[in-house]
Amino acid sequence: MTMRAYAIVRQDISGESTDLHIERIRELAKRRHFDLRGVLEATSDADFALLVASFEPSRISTLFVPSITHIVGWLDVIRHEVHVWTLEPLKLWPRLTAPDG
């Protein structure tokens, strides 16, 4: 079964490299056998809460971003829901497990 993924690219951070970042994310997702369901091209983090809330019902397991600067302040929140792949550095930030309670 192919895993579902989503991507966020902040246009205000990527600037003229936005299209290149999206292309590289698509290539990485394909190499890793992900079904990339969409790319949010954003200029702020205003829609992140709604997007993150949609991951579980949409069965999204992984988020791709050019770098963690695109989700600054959101990394740990997002990692409670999904794994995060960054292009720079090329790294998997695993999903955080819930603390035992």
C-alpha positions as CSV (number, residue, x, y, z in Angstrom):
1,M,0.0,0.0,0.0
2,T,1.3,3.4,-1.0
3,M,1.6,5.9,1.9
4,R,-0.1,9.2,1.5
5,A,1.9,12.5,1.8
6,Y,1.4,16.2,1.6
7,A,3.8,19.1,1.1
8,I,4.1,22.7,2.3
9,V,6.2,25.2,0.4
10,R,6.3,28.7,1.8
11,Q,6.6,31.1,-1.2
12,D,7.8,33.9,1.0
13,I,10.7,31.7,2.1
14,S,11.4,29.9,-1.2
15,G,11.1,33.0,-3.4
16,E,12.2,32.3,-6.9
17,S,13.0,28.7,-6.0
18,T,9.4,27.9,-5.2
19,D,8.9,25.9,-8.4
20,L,12.2,24.1,-8.0
21,H,11.4,23.2,-4.4
22,I,8.0,21.7,-5.5
23,E,9.7,19.8,-8.3
24,R,12.3,18.4,-5.9
25,I,9.6,17.4,-3.4
26,R,7.7,15.6,-6.1
27,E,10.8,13.7,-7.1
28,L,11.7,12.8,-3.5
29,A,8.1,11.6,-2.8
30,K,8.1,9.5,-6.0
31,R,11.5,7.9,-5.1
32,R,10.2,7.1,-1.6
33,H,7.0,5.6,-3.0
34,F,4.6,8.2,-1.6
35,D,1.3,9.2,-3.1
36,L,1.8,13.0,-2.9
37,R,-1.8,14.2,-2.5
38,G,-1.1,17.9,-2.7
39,V,1.2,20.9,-2.2
40,L,0.2,23.9,-0.1
41,E,1.9,26.9,-1.6
42,A,1.6,29.4,1.3
43,T,2.8,32.9,2.2
44,S,2.3,32.4,5.9
45,D,1.4,29.7,8.4
46,A,-2.2,30.9,8.7
47,D,-3.7,27.7,7.2
48,F,-1.4,25.2,8.9
49,A,-3.8,24.4,11.8
50,L,-6.6,23.3,9.4
51,L,-4.1,21.4,7.3
52,V,-2.6,19.5,10.2
53,A,-6.1,18.7,11.5
54,S,-6.9,17.1,8.1
55,F,-4.0,14.7,8.1
56,E,-5.5,11.9,10.2
57,P,-8.9,11.8,8.4
58,S,-7.1,12.0,5.1
59,R,-4.7,9.2,6.1
60,I,-1.7,11.4,5.4
61,S,1.4,9.9,7.0
62,T,4.2,12.2,5.9
63,L,4.7,15.9,5.2
64,F,7.4,17.1,2.8
65,V,9.0,20.6,3.1
66,P,12.1,22.2,1.6
67,S,13.5,22.8,5.1
68,I,12.2,23.2,8.6
69,T,12.2,27.0,8.2
70,H,9.0,26.5,6.1
71,I,7.3,25.1,9.3
72,V,9.1,27.1,12.0
73,G,7.2,26.9,15.2
74,W,5.1,24.0,13.9
75,L,7.6,21.2,13.6
76,D,6.8,19.5,16.9
77,V,3.0,20.0,16.5
78,I,3.2,18.5,13.0
79,R,5.4,15.6,14.2
80,H,2.7,14.6,16.7
81,E,0.6,13.8,13.6
82,V,3.0,12.7,10.8
83,H,6.6,12.1,9.8
84,V,8.4,15.1,8.2
85,W,10.9,14.9,5.3
86,T,13.1,17.9,4.6
87,L,15.1,18.5,1.4
88,E,17.7,20.6,3.1
89,P,19.1,18.8,4.9
90,L,17.8,15.6,3.4
91,K,16.4,14.1,6.6
92,L,13.4,12.2,8.0
93,W,12.1,13.8,11.2
94,P,10.1,10.8,12.6
95,R,6.6,11.2,14.1
96,L,6.7,11.8,17.8
97,T,5.1,9.1,19.9
98,A,2.6,10.0,22.5
99,P,4.0,10.0,26.0
100,D,2.9,7.2,28.2
101,G,0.2,8.3,30.5
